[in-house]
């Protein structure tokens, strides 16, 4: 669907440019954007290699796993329906730990694995469970201590202090994560989303 929307934007832009006689502007902008994309990509290689290397060292040193173990009590509060020894809990913890350290490449497969494991606990396969919704909300808000990708983009764009956004990123992601948790926990209590209450209402 997103591809169709973007295709529509491009088509409308080209049509408007042709009608208004600004086709050359579109051509110049496309070529300039292509040059910028290549320059940005090349500039990102070194910075991304550095940050991902540091994050990989942290992962191999056990820092990510240690953080995961520290998060387990919080996970029990957030996901009371998921057993402690279930593989889903381990995948969720490791996914969140990877996100906190900015290990996006490692977090993605862990997130997919977590959802697959949560689906195994789901009695209604076509309906998302509370743990699924909670995990999705937290994963989307994504508490991050080191936003390595953003730092890399800023450095590639010529920022004189690419890491200055780390403090703001921590504050922003803490706020977004808290908001996500509050929202999902409140919505879960509404009868329309609460499976137990919904079934009770239907029986009555």
MIZATOR-43005 format. One record per residue: residue number from 1; residue in three letters; y, z, x of N, C-alpha, C, O in turn. Coordinates in pm, 1 decimal. Atoms other than C-alpha are relative to their C-alpha. Layout:
// residues N
- pos	code	n.north	n.up	n.east	ca.north	ca.up	ca.east	c.north	c.up	c.east	o.north	o.up	o.east
- NUM	ALA	Y	Z	X	Y	Z	X	Y	Z	X	Y	Z	X .
...
***
This chain:
// residues 204
- pos	code	n.north	n.up	n.east	ca.north	ca.up	ca.east	c.north	c.up	c.east	o.north	o.up	o.east
- 1	UNK	-120.6	0.0	82.2	0.0	0.0	0.0	126.1	0.0	85.9	222.3	-71.4	57.8 .
- 2	UNK	-115.8	-6.2	-89.9	239.4	88.1	281.7	24.5	-136.0	64.4	139.0	-178.6	79.8 .
- 3	UNK	-13.9	133.1	-61.0	168.7	-249.1	444.8	66.5	-98.0	-95.7	147.7	-180.9	-54.7 .
- 4	UNK	-59.9	88.3	100.9	259.9	-425.0	120.7	149.3	28.2	-13.0	229.9	-64.1	-24.4 .
- 5	UNK	-141.5	-37.8	11.5	587.0	-230.0	97.9	80.4	-54.4	117.8	188.0	-111.5	100.0 .
- 6	UNK	-71.1	49.8	-118.6	683.9	-315.6	456.0	10.0	-152.6	-1.8	112.8	-209.1	35.8 .
- 7	UNK	-3.0	145.9	11.2	590.6	-679.7	399.5	108.0	-43.0	-98.4	177.7	-142.0	-75.9 .
- 8	UNK	-104.6	30.3	97.5	816.8	-677.6	93.9	139.1	15.0	59.3	226.5	-68.5	36.0 .
- 9	UNK	-129.8	-20.5	-65.6	1106.5	-534.1	296.5	33.7	-117.1	92.6	145.3	-169.0	91.7 .
- 10	UNK	-22.2	109.0	-95.8	1063.7	-800.1	564.5	30.9	-130.2	-73.1	123.2	-203.1	-36.7 .
- 11	UNK	-19.9	124.3	75.4	1035.6	-1082.5	312.2	137.8	-3.1	-65.8	206.7	-105.1	-62.1 .
- 12	UNK	-131.6	-6.7	64.5	1345.0	-966.2	121.5	111.0	-18.5	102.8	209.1	-88.2	77.3 .
- 13	UNK	-100.6	13.7	-105.1	1540.5	-935.1	446.7	15.3	-143.3	46.8	126.9	-191.5	66.6 .
- 14	UNK	-5.0	139.9	-45.0	1447.9	-1286.7	556.3	63.7	-88.8	-106.1	145.4	-175.3	-74.5 .
- 15	UNK	-56.0	81.0	109.0	1530.2	-1435.0	215.2	150.6	19.7	-10.7	225.6	-77.0	-23.6 .
- 16	UNK	-143.6	-29.2	7.7	1868.8	-1259.6	202.2	73.5	-62.6	117.6	182.9	-116.6	101.1 .
- 17	UNK	-63.3	58.4	-118.5	1945.2	-1373.4	558.5	14.4	-151.2	-13.9	116.9	-207.8	24.2 .
- 18	UNK	-5.9	145.1	18.4	1863.3	-1735.1	471.8	104.3	-38.6	-104.5	178.0	-135.7	-87.5 .
- 19	UNK	-95.0	29.8	107.8	2067.7	-1726.4	151.5	144.0	20.0	45.6	232.5	-57.7	9.7 .
- 20	UNK	-136.5	-31.7	-44.2	2371.5	-1570.0	320.5	38.0	-70.2	130.2	150.2	-55.3	178.5 .
- 21	UNK	-29.7	72.8	-122.8	2345.7	-1789.4	630.3	-2.3	85.2	125.0	63.2	51.9	223.8 .
- 22	UNK	7.6	-90.2	-115.9	2261.0	-1503.7	868.5	-137.4	-1.6	65.8	-181.3	99.3	120.9 .
- 23	UNK	134.4	9.1	-56.7	1921.7	-1627.9	985.3	0.5	27.8	150.2	-94.1	86.1	203.2 .
- 24	UNK	-7.6	-21.4	-144.3	2036.4	-1620.5	1348.3	6.8	148.8	33.6	-45.0	192.3	136.4 .
- 25	UNK	-9.8	-144.9	-21.2	2116.6	-1249.8	1316.4	-139.2	62.5	-3.2	-171.0	149.4	78.0 .
- 26	UNK	137.2	-50.8	10.6	1757.3	-1181.4	1207.8	-78.8	-33.4	126.5	-151.6	50.4	179.5 .
- 27	UNK	71.6	42.7	-120.9	1622.4	-1380.8	1502.5	42.0	82.1	121.2	-42.4	127.9	198.3 .
- 28	UNK	-50.4	-77.7	-113.9	1845.4	-1202.5	1754.0	-47.5	145.0	-6.5	-85.3	203.3	95.2 .
- 29	UNK	42.4	-139.2	16.3	1757.8	-860.5	1611.2	-148.9	15.9	29.8	-189.9	114.6	90.9 .
- 30	UNK	144.5	-6.3	-24.4	1383.5	-935.4	1622.2	-30.3	-6.3	149.1	-113.4	69.5	199.1 .
- 31	UNK	22.1	13.5	-144.2	1398.7	-1045.6	1986.8	47.4	124.6	74.7	-19.0	171.1	167.3 .
- 32	UNK	-52.6	-120.1	-65.5	1613.8	-747.2	2086.1	-92.4	119.2	-23.2	-115.6	199.1	67.6 .
- 33	UNK	91.2	-110.5	31.2	1377.9	-506.0	1910.5	-130.0	-11.6	78.6	-187.1	88.8	121.2 .
- 34	UNK	122.3	20.9	-77.8	1079.2	-662.4	2085.8	20.3	44.6	144.6	-67.0	108.8	203.0 .
- 35	UNK	-31.1	-43.0	-136.9	1246.3	-609.2	2425.1	6.1	152.2	9.5	-47.7	212.0	102.7 .
- 36	UNK	-12.7	-146.1	0.4	1331.1	-249.2	2336.6	-136.1	67.5	-11.8	-161.6	168.9	53.1 .
- 37	UNK	133.5	-57.9	19.2	974.1	-180.5	2222.1	-80.0	-1.6	129.7	-147.9	95.7	162.6 .
- 38	UNK	72.9	10.4	-126.4	829.3	-303.5	2551.9	55.6	98.5	102.4	-20.8	166.8	170.6 .
- 39	UNK	-62.4	-92.0	-95.1	1079.8	-105.5	2760.4	-34.7	145.3	-32.7	-63.7	224.9	56.7 .
- 40	UNK	31.6	-136.4	42.0	1016.7	209.5	2556.6	-145.4	34.5	30.2	-175.5	144.3	77.0 .
- 41	UNK	142.8	-23.7	-23.9	638.6	173.1	2583.7	-28.3	23.7	147.7	-103.6	114.3	183.5 .
- 42	UNK	20.8	-16.0	-144.2	650.1	130.8	2961.4	57.5	132.9	47.8	-2.3	201.1	131.1 .
- 43	UNK	-62.3	-126.0	-38.6	886.8	425.9	2994.2	-79.7	121.4	-43.2	-71.1	227.5	18.7 .
- 44	UNK	79.0	-112.4	51.6	649.9	644.1	2792.4	-124.5	28.5	83.2	-176.7	139.9	80.1 .
- 45	UNK	127.7	-14.2	-69.9	350.1	588.2	3019.3	-1.0	120.8	93.1	-91.4	204.2	86.9 .
- 46	UNK	-3.4	-108.6	-96.9	453.8	826.6	3295.8	13.8	136.5	-64.2	-58.0	230.0	-28.7 .
- 47	UNK	-25.0	-129.4	63.8	585.4	1104.3	3072.7	-120.4	45.2	-81.2	-160.0	161.6	-74.5 .
- 48	UNK	116.0	-35.0	80.8	290.2	1092.4	2833.6	-118.7	38.5	87.5	-194.1	130.2	54.9 .
- 49	UNK	109.5	-32.6	-92.0	46.1	1091.9	3125.3	16.8	141.9	54.4	-80.4	216.5	66.6 .
- 50	UNK	-27.2	-134.5	-51.3	214.9	1405.1	3263.8	-32.8	106.3	-104.0	-107.5	200.0	-76.0 .
- 51	UNK	19.6	-101.5	102.9	218.7	1598.4	2935.6	-144.9	9.1	-45.0	-198.9	118.6	-60.5 .
- 52	UNK	139.7	-1.8	43.0	-129.0	1494.3	2826.5	-89.7	57.6	109.1	-190.1	123.0	80.7 .
- 53	UNK	75.4	-57.9	-110.8	-256.2	1584.4	3172.0	10.1	151.4	1.6	-89.8	221.0	20.0 .
- 54	UNK	-19.6	-145.0	4.3	-104.9	1931.9	3149.8	-74.7	62.2	-118.0	-135.4	168.6	-105.2 .
- 55	UNK	69.7	-51.4	117.4	-244.0	1978.1	2799.7	-151.8	-3.5	19.2	-223.6	84.4	-28.6 .
- 56	UNK	144.0	9.1	-26.8	-587.4	1862.7	2916.5	-44.3	112.1	93.1	-153.0	167.8	77.4 .
- 57	UNK	30.0	-112.0	-89.4	-576.5	2119.6	3196.5	-9.0	129.6	-80.0	-99.0	210.9	-59.1 .
- 58	UNK	1.5	-119.7	84.7	-491.1	2386.9	2938.6	-127.2	5.2	-84.0	-185.3	111.7	-104.6 .
- 59	UNK	121.6	6.5	81.0	-782.1	2268.9	2725.7	-122.4	35.0	83.9	-206.9	114.0	41.9 .
- 60	UNK	115.0	-24.7	-87.1	-1028.5	2269.0	3016.0	-1.5	144.2	51.2	-107.9	200.8	76.4 .
- 61	UNK	-8.4	-137.6	-49.3	-901.9	2610.0	3131.6	-36.8	102.5	-106.8	-50.1	221.4	-77.9 .
- 62	UNK	41.0	-89.5	107.6	-995.8	2755.6	2795.0	114.6	57.7	-80.0	92.5	142.4	-166.5 .
- 63	UNK	-114.7	-54.3	72.2	-643.1	2823.3	2669.6	-4.9	-37.8	-147.7	28.0	43.1	-234.6 .
- 64	UNK	8.1	45.2	138.8	-697.2	2617.0	2355.6	-106.2	79.4	-75.8	-84.5	121.0	-189.6 .
- 65	UNK	107.8	-76.1	64.0	-1026.6	2792.9	2280.4	40.8	145.9	-20.3	8.3	206.4	-122.4 .
- 66	UNK	-45.3	-138.6	12.3	-868.3	3134.1	2346.7	96.1	14.9	-117.2	90.0	112.3	-192.2 .
- 67	UNK	-92.6	-3.0	112.7	-590.7	3054.1	2102.2	-76.8	-12.8	-131.0	-43.5	51.4	-230.6 .
- 68	UNK	82.2	16.8	119.4	-852.3	2941.1	1853.8	-65.4	130.5	-41.9	-69.5	162.9	-160.5 .
- 69	UNK	61.9	-129.4	30.1	-1031.2	3276.2	1879.0	103.0	98.8	-54.8	72.6	178.9	-143.1 .
- 70	UNK	-105.3	-89.8	46.8	-700.5	3458.0	1831.1	41.4	-32.1	-143.6	87.9	55.4	-216.7 .
- 71	UNK	-40.8	42.6	134.1	-635.6	3257.6	1514.0	-103.2	32.0	-107.8	-72.8	22.3	-226.7 .
- 72	UNK	107.1	-19.8	97.9	-966.1	3346.8	1347.5	33.5	101.4	-110.1	4.3	74.3	-226.6 .
- 73	UNK	-34.9	-93.9	108.8	-836.9	3658.9	1160.7	96.5	-61.2	-101.5	85.4	-37.3	-221.7 .
- 74	UNK	-95.0	66.2	89.6	-550.5	3452.1	1019.9	-72.4	-103.4	-84.9	-42.9	-120.1	-203.3 .
- 75	UNK	75.8	101.4	72.8	-794.4	3178.0	924.3	-79.3	61.0	-115.5	-96.6	-1.3	-220.2 .
- 76	UNK	76.8	-67.0	105.4	-997.9	3427.4	724.1	87.9	25.7	-121.6	41.7	16.5	-235.3 .
- 77	UNK	-94.4	-20.9	110.1	-688.4	3506.3	516.7	33.6	-132.3	-68.9	42.7	-139.1	-191.5 .
- 78	UNK	-39.7	129.4	55.2	-597.0	3140.3	472.7	-115.1	-70.4	-71.1	-94.4	-141.2	-169.7 .
- 79	UNK	116.3	70.2	55.4	-950.4	3019.7	397.3	-109.6	100.2	-37.8	-216.1	100.5	24.0 .
- 80	UNK	98.9	-102.5	36.6	-1134.5	3307.1	222.8	-130.3	-58.3	-53.8	-234.3	7.3	-49.2 .
- 81	UNK	120.6	60.7	57.8	-1380.0	3064.2	60.1	-94.5	-56.0	105.8	-209.8	-87.4	76.3 .
- 82	UNK	81.3	60.3	-106.4	-1506.6	2935.2	396.3	-68.0	110.3	81.3	0.4	197.9	134.3 .
- 83	UNK	71.1	-101.8	-79.2	-1779.0	3145.1	567.9	41.9	-3.1	146.8	73.7	-109.1	200.8 .
- 84	UNK	-42.6	-9.7	-140.0	-1694.8	3268.5	918.5	-84.0	-87.4	92.5	-32.3	-146.9	187.0 .
- 85	UNK	90.0	71.6	-89.3	-1998.0	3102.4	1072.5	-18.7	-146.5	-38.5	-102.5	-215.8	19.3 .
- 86	UNK	13.9	139.8	42.0	-1952.7	2768.6	894.4	70.4	-91.5	100.0	176.8	-56.3	151.0 .
- 87	UNK	-62.9	94.0	-94.8	-1877.1	2465.8	1118.0	142.0	-39.6	-38.1	222.5	-72.6	49.0 .
- 88	UNK	-134.9	36.5	44.8	-1568.5	2392.7	905.8	104.5	93.4	59.4	212.3	49.2	99.2 .
- 89	UNK	-95.4	-97.3	-53.0	-1400.4	2712.9	1024.2	28.4	-26.7	147.2	143.1	-19.2	191.3 .
- 90	UNK	-19.3	30.4	-141.3	-1456.8	2624.9	1388.1	85.4	-123.3	20.8	172.5	-124.9	107.8 .
- 91	UNK	-77.0	123.3	-12.3	-1318.9	2273.8	1341.2	145.8	22.2	-39.5	236.4	-32.8	23.3 .
- 92	UNK	-136.7	-29.6	43.8	-1013.5	2406.3	1153.8	76.0	74.2	109.6	189.9	40.2	141.6 .
- 93	UNK	-63.5	-80.1	-105.0	-938.1	2661.8	1424.9	34.5	-86.3	120.5	145.0	-77.2	173.9 .
- 94	UNK	-23.8	84.5	-116.6	-973.2	2407.7	1704.9	106.0	-105.7	-28.4	184.0	-140.6	60.2 .
- 95	UNK	-102.4	97.4	37.6	-761.4	2153.2	1515.8	138.9	61.5	7.4	231.8	0.7	60.6 .
- 96	UNK	-129.8	-66.3	-2.2	-478.8	2401.8	1471.8	41.6	35.6	142.3	158.7	23.3	178.4 .
- 97	UNK	-30.4	-32.7	-139.3	-502.7	2513.9	1833.5	46.2	-124.4	75.6	140.4	-118.5	154.6 .
- 98	UNK	-37.9	125.2	-66.2	-485.2	2152.3	1950.7	139.8	-43.7	-42.7	218.1	-89.8	40.4 .
- 99	UNK	-133.4	36.1	48.0	-179.9	2086.6	1731.4	107.5	88.6	61.5	214.9	40.5	97.6 .
- 100	UNK	-97.2	-93.3	-56.7	-3.7	2397.2	1861.6	34.1	-38.5	143.5	148.6	-25.1	186.6 .
- 101	UNK	-23.1	40.1	-138.6	-46.8	2270.8	2217.5	40.8	-146.8	13.0	55.7	-197.2	124.2 .
- 102	UNK	-43.7	139.0	-5.1	55.6	1916.8	2123.2	-108.7	-98.4	36.7	-79.1	-210.6	77.7 .
- 103	UNK	112.0	88.6	-32.5	-291.4	1769.9	2178.5	-36.2	-84.2	-121.7	-141.9	-65.8	-182.1 .
- 104	UNK	20.8	80.9	119.3	-259.3	1512.0	1902.2	-128.0	-80.6	2.8	-196.3	-92.7	-98.9 .
- 105	UNK	121.3	81.2	-10.8	-542.1	1294.2	2032.8	-125.5	82.4	-26.0	-223.2	32.3	-81.5 .
- 106	UNK	115.1	-87.3	23.3	-779.4	1590.6	2024.0	1.2	55.8	-141.8	-104.5	81.3	-199.6 .
- 107	UNK	-11.8	-60.6	133.1	-647.2	1726.0	1692.9	-50.6	-92.2	-110.3	-109.0	-45.5	-208.2 .
- 108	UNK	37.6	94.0	106.4	-713.7	1409.8	1491.1	-149.7	0.8	-30.7	-186.6	19.9	-146.6 .
- 109	UNK	143.5	-4.0	32.3	-1094.6	1394.5	1526.8	-46.4	137.0	-49.2	-137.9	146.1	-131.1 .
- 110	UNK	35.3	-134.0	46.7	-1112.9	1772.5	1480.9	39.8	18.5	-146.3	-31.2	83.1	-223.2 .
- 111	UNK	-43.9	-7.7	138.8	-914.5	1741.0	1158.4	-93.6	-75.6	-93.0	-125.5	-28.7	-202.2 .
- 112	UNK	94.9	78.9	80.2	-1146.8	1469.0	1029.5	-131.7	75.3	-15.4	-190.1	79.1	-123.7 .
- 113	UNK	125.5	-76.8	4.3	-1449.8	1680.8	1119.7	13.8	119.3	-94.6	-78.2	150.6	-170.2 .
- 114	UNK	-22.4	-115.3	87.2	-1297.2	1982.1	942.7	-7.6	-40.2	-147.0	-68.6	29.6	-228.0 .
- 115	UNK	3.4	46.7	138.6	-1246.0	1782.5	623.0	-142.4	-36.0	-43.2	-182.5	-8.2	-156.3 .
- 116	UNK	138.7	35.3	32.7	-1602.3	1649.9	637.0	-83.4	125.6	-24.9	-166.0	129.4	-116.1 .
- 117	UNK	74.7	-124.7	17.0	-1737.9	2003.0	677.5	42.6	72.1	-127.8	-40.7	131.0	-196.8 .
- 118	UNK	-47.7	-62.1	123.7	-1517.9	2132.8	394.5	-56.5	-71.8	-122.3	-81.5	-9.8	-225.6 .
- 119	UNK	56.1	76.5	111.1	-1650.3	1854.4	173.7	-143.6	42.9	-29.7	-189.3	34.0	-143.6 .
- 120	UNK	137.4	-46.5	20.1	-2001.9	1990.3	226.8	-3.7	126.7	-85.9	-104.0	155.5	-151.2 .
- 121	UNK	-8.4	-121.5	81.0	-1886.1	2314.4	60.8	53.6	-28.6	-140.2	64.3	61.4	-223.5 .
- 122	UNK	-63.2	39.6	125.6	-1736.5	2121.2	-229.3	-105.0	-40.0	-103.3	-183.9	-131.6	-80.1 .
- 123	UNK	94.6	32.6	107.0	-1936.9	2117.3	-552.9	42.6	-124.4	-77.7	-41.3	-198.1	-129.6 .
- 124	UNK	-52.3	118.0	68.8	-1710.5	1852.3	-706.8	55.6	-95.6	104.9	168.3	-78.8	151.4 .
- 125	UNK	-32.9	86.1	-113.1	-1700.7	1571.2	-451.9	125.2	-84.4	-20.5	184.2	-131.9	76.6 .
- 126	UNK	-117.7	82.7	25.9	-1416.4	1384.9	-623.5	126.8	83.2	-18.9	231.5	29.7	-55.6 .
- 127	UNK	-115.3	-89.0	17.0	-1183.6	1687.6	-634.3	17.6	86.2	124.6	-77.8	147.0	173.1 .
- 128	UNK	-27.5	-80.1	-119.4	-1015.8	1858.5	-339.1	-5.9	148.8	-33.3	43.1	191.6	-137.7 .
- 129	UNK	10.2	-144.3	18.9	-1091.8	2229.2	-302.8	124.3	70.1	54.0	207.3	8.2	120.4 .
- 130	UNK	-112.4	-77.6	-52.7	-842.9	2506.8	-225.0	4.7	-2.4	153.0	111.8	-22.8	210.0 .
- 131	UNK	-4.4	7.8	-146.6	-947.6	2517.1	142.7	45.6	-136.6	51.1	117.0	-144.7	151.1 .
- 132	UNK	-42.3	134.3	-40.0	-900.4	2139.6	166.1	151.4	-15.0	-11.9	217.3	-65.4	78.9 .
- 133	UNK	-144.6	10.7	22.5	-550.4	2158.6	18.1	77.4	86.3	99.2	181.4	45.3	150.8 .
- 134	UNK	-65.8	-89.5	-95.4	-458.9	2454.2	238.6	0.2	-60.5	139.5	102.0	-58.6	208.7 .
- 135	UNK	10.2	60.8	-132.7	-582.6	2279.7	551.5	92.9	-120.4	12.0	159.0	-138.0	114.3 .
- 136	UNK	-86.5	117.8	-2.8	-397.9	1958.8	462.6	146.5	40.3	10.1	222.8	-20.6	85.1 .
- 137	UNK	-139.3	-45.6	-2.8	-72.4	2147.9	399.6	38.2	53.0	137.9	144.4	20.5	190.9 .
- 138	UNK	-27.8	-57.1	-132.1	-94.5	2340.2	727.1	-1.1	-108.4	106.9	82.1	-108.0	197.6 .
- 139	UNK	10.2	107.4	-98.0	-200.4	2031.8	920.9	120.9	-92.0	-5.3	165.6	-143.2	97.4 .
- 140	UNK	-117.8	85.3	15.4	91.2	1833.7	779.5	124.3	67.6	56.9	204.9	2.9	123.8 .
- 141	UNK	-116.2	-72.9	-53.2	347.7	2103.5	863.4	-12.4	19.5	150.3	87.4	14.5	222.2 .
- 142	UNK	36.2	2.6	-141.9	177.7	2142.4	1203.1	90.3	82.9	91.4	182.4	30.1	153.6 .
- 143	UNK	-68.2	-86.6	-95.7	308.7	2441.7	1397.4	-22.6	-53.0	141.7	-136.7	-73.5	183.0 .
- 144	UNK	9.1	60.8	-133.0	386.1	2305.7	1746.5	83.4	78.1	100.4	201.8	103.2	77.9 .
- 145	UNK	-72.5	-68.5	-107.0	479.8	2490.5	2064.5	59.2	-99.5	99.0	169.9	-79.9	149.2 .
- 146	UNK	-46.1	100.6	-96.1	511.1	2183.8	2287.2	-10.9	-137.9	-65.0	-120.5	-192.7	-76.9 .
- 147	UNK	-0.9	132.5	63.9	614.3	1857.8	2116.5	2.0	-107.1	108.1	105.2	-169.3	133.7 .
- 148	UNK	6.2	89.3	-115.7	495.9	1640.8	2403.0	39.4	-143.3	-34.0	103.8	-210.1	46.9 .
- 149	UNK	-32.5	138.2	36.9	530.4	1311.1	2213.9	150.4	-19.9	-13.7	205.3	-118.7	35.0 .
- 150	UNK	-144.8	10.4	19.0	892.3	1375.7	2114.4	71.7	10.4	134.3	167.7	-62.3	160.1 .
- 151	UNK	-58.6	-13.4	-133.6	975.6	1489.9	2466.9	-13.9	-131.4	76.7	78.5	-174.1	146.0 .
- 152	UNK	23.4	126.9	-69.0	822.6	1168.6	2599.5	92.9	-109.0	-52.0	147.6	-186.3	26.7 .
- 153	UNK	-89.9	100.0	58.2	1023.9	952.6	2358.0	142.9	20.8	48.3	212.4	-74.9	82.4 .
- 154	UNK	-137.0	-29.9	-44.0	1346.6	1128.3	2453.0	19.2	-36.2	147.4	122.4	-91.0	186.1 .
- 155	UNK	-9.5	32.0	-142.7	1275.5	1091.2	2823.4	4.4	-150.9	21.1	80.9	-200.6	103.8 .
- 156	UNK	2.8	145.7	-13.1	1194.1	721.9	2782.0	130.7	-63.1	-47.0	169.9	-169.5	0.8 .
- 157	UNK	-126.7	52.7	51.9	1518.5	672.6	2589.1	118.8	37.5	88.1	232.6	1.4	58.3 .
- 158	UNK	-106.3	-32.2	-94.7	1716.5	815.7	2881.7	67.1	133.9	-22.0	177.9	155.5	27.2 .
- 159	UNK	-58.7	-131.6	23.9	1778.3	1172.1	2763.0	13.6	77.1	131.1	-76.9	74.6	214.4 .
- 160	UNK	-21.1	-78.3	-121.9	1926.1	1396.0	3034.3	-71.6	134.5	-5.8	-92.6	198.2	97.4 .
- 161	UNK	72.4	-126.2	16.0	1744.6	1699.7	2893.0	-101.3	-17.0	-112.7	-81.1	30.4	-224.5 .
- 162	UNK	97.6	38.3	102.5	1437.1	1575.9	2709.7	-70.5	119.5	-63.2	-117.9	110.7	-176.5 .
- 163	UNK	75.9	-115.4	50.5	1283.6	1922.4	2668.3	84.7	98.1	-80.8	33.6	200.7	-125.7 .
- 164	UNK	-86.3	-95.6	69.6	1582.3	2086.6	2498.8	-37.4	17.2	-147.0	5.9	112.9	-211.1 .
- 165	UNK	36.8	-9.0	141.8	1427.9	2020.8	2156.1	-119.6	92.5	-22.9	-156.5	117.7	-137.6 .
- 166	UNK	119.8	-83.1	16.2	1127.7	2247.1	2223.5	29.5	124.5	-83.8	-46.9	157.4	-174.6 .
- 167	UNK	-35.5	-119.5	76.4	1302.5	2560.0	2093.1	22.3	-30.9	-146.8	-27.6	39.9	-234.2 .
- 168	UNK	-26.1	39.5	138.6	1426.4	2383.3	1780.9	-128.6	-42.5	-69.8	-147.4	-16.2	-188.6 .
- 169	UNK	127.5	43.7	57.2	1081.8	2231.0	1728.7	-85.1	119.2	-41.5	-146.3	118.3	-148.3 .
- 170	UNK	78.2	-120.1	32.2	914.7	2572.3	1739.0	52.9	65.4	-127.4	-24.5	101.1	-216.3 .
- 171	UNK	-60.8	-62.8	118.4	1161.4	2716.1	1484.6	-26.9	-83.9	-124.8	-63.6	-31.0	-229.7 .
- 172	UNK	17.6	89.1	115.2	1135.9	2411.0	1257.5	-144.4	-1.5	-48.5	-169.7	2.6	-168.9 .
- 173	UNK	140.4	6.8	41.4	756.0	2396.7	1261.2	-51.2	134.4	-52.3	-139.5	137.9	-138.0 .
- 174	UNK	35.2	-131.0	56.1	724.7	2772.8	1204.0	46.6	6.9	-145.5	-27.4	50.3	-233.8 .
- 175	UNK	-55.2	-1.8	136.0	950.9	2737.8	899.5	-79.9	-91.0	-93.0	-110.3	-53.5	-206.2 .
- 176	UNK	73.4	94.3	84.6	763.7	2432.6	770.1	-141.5	49.8	-29.6	-193.1	30.1	-139.6 .
- 177	UNK	135.4	-52.2	20.7	424.6	2599.1	818.3	0.1	115.4	-99.8	-86.6	122.9	-186.9 .
- 178	UNK	-11.1	-111.7	94.7	533.6	2916.1	636.6	24.2	-53.2	-141.6	-36.4	-6.3	-237.9 .
- 179	UNK	-28.9	59.5	130.7	676.3	2704.6	353.5	-124.4	-66.0	-58.6	-150.1	-55.6	-178.6 .
- 180	UNK	121.6	67.4	46.6	353.3	2503.3	333.2	-102.7	101.0	-50.6	-165.4	80.1	-154.4 .
- 181	UNK	97.7	-102.4	39.8	136.3	2816.3	317.0	41.1	65.8	-131.7	-41.5	84.3	-221.1 .
- 182	UNK	-48.6	-62.4	123.6	354.7	2979.9	50.4	-18.7	-94.0	-118.7	-64.9	-53.0	-225.3 .
- 183	UNK	10.2	97.7	108.9	362.3	2661.2	-157.2	-144.2	-18.6	-45.2	-172.6	-17.6	-165.0 .
- 184	UNK	139.0	26.9	37.7	-11.8	2598.7	-144.6	-65.0	122.5	-63.5	-145.8	108.8	-155.3 .
- 185	UNK	57.2	-121.2	58.3	-99.8	2962.1	-218.6	52.3	24.9	-141.3	-22.3	70.2	-228.2 .
- 186	UNK	-56.7	-16.7	133.8	137.3	2974.0	-516.8	-57.3	-102.7	-97.5	-90.4	-70.0	-211.4 .
- 187	UNK	53.3	105.7	86.8	15.4	2641.5	-655.0	-145.9	25.7	-36.1	-190.3	-8.8	-145.5 .
- 188	UNK	140.9	-28.5	27.1	-345.2	2756.3	-626.2	-17.7	100.0	-113.5	-122.7	104.2	-177.7 .
- 189	UNK	8.6	-101.4	105.1	-268.3	3038.4	-869.4	32.6	-55.6	-138.3	3.9	8.6	-239.4 .
- 190	UNK	-32.0	60.2	129.2	-143.9	2803.3	-1141.8	-127.9	-41.8	-71.5	-219.2	-94.9	-8.2 .
- 191	UNK	122.0	34.2	75.4	-402.0	2750.4	-1419.6	-43.1	-145.4	15.9	-162.6	-174.9	19.0 .
- 192	UNK	34.3	141.7	-8.6	-382.7	2372.6	-1384.9	-73.6	-33.0	129.3	-150.1	-129.2	135.0 .
- 193	UNK	65.4	23.3	-128.2	-498.1	2397.5	-1022.2	-110.9	100.7	28.6	-191.4	80.1	119.4 .
- 194	UNK	99.5	-104.5	-22.2	-713.1	2711.2	-1048.1	-126.3	-33.5	-77.3	-127.6	-30.1	-200.4 .
- 195	UNK	123.9	45.5	62.8	-1068.7	2600.0	-1115.8	-59.6	106.4	-91.8	-103.8	75.1	-202.4 .
- 196	UNK	60.3	-107.5	78.9	-1190.2	2939.8	-1241.3	74.7	20.9	-130.8	14.3	28.7	-237.7 .
- 197	UNK	-80.7	-20.8	120.1	-901.2	2990.7	-1482.3	-5.9	-121.6	-91.7	-5.9	-108.5	-214.1 .
- 198	UNK	4.7	122.3	79.3	-916.7	2628.4	-1592.5	-128.4	-6.2	-81.9	-126.3	-44.5	-198.9 .
- 199	UNK	127.3	0.6	71.0	-1285.4	2659.9	-1683.2	-0.6	104.1	-111.4	-57.0	81.5	-218.4 .
- 200	UNK	-5.8	-105.1	101.5	-1216.0	2985.0	-1869.8	80.4	-45.7	-121.4	43.2	-18.6	-235.6 .
- 201	UNK	-84.1	50.5	108.8	-940.3	2818.7	-2073.7	-76.1	-102.9	-82.3	-68.2	-103.4	-205.2 .
- 202	UNK	74.9	103.4	70.5	-1165.9	2524.0	-2157.5	-109.6	60.1	-88.1	-136.5	9.0	-196.8 .
- 203	UNK	105.4	-64.1	77.9	-1444.6	2757.1	-2277.2	56.5	65.6	-125.5	-6.5	66.2	-231.2 .
- 204	UNK	-62.7	-64.8	115.3	-1203.0	2943.6	-2503.5	52.3	-103.6	-99.8	108.2	-67.0	-203.1 .
***
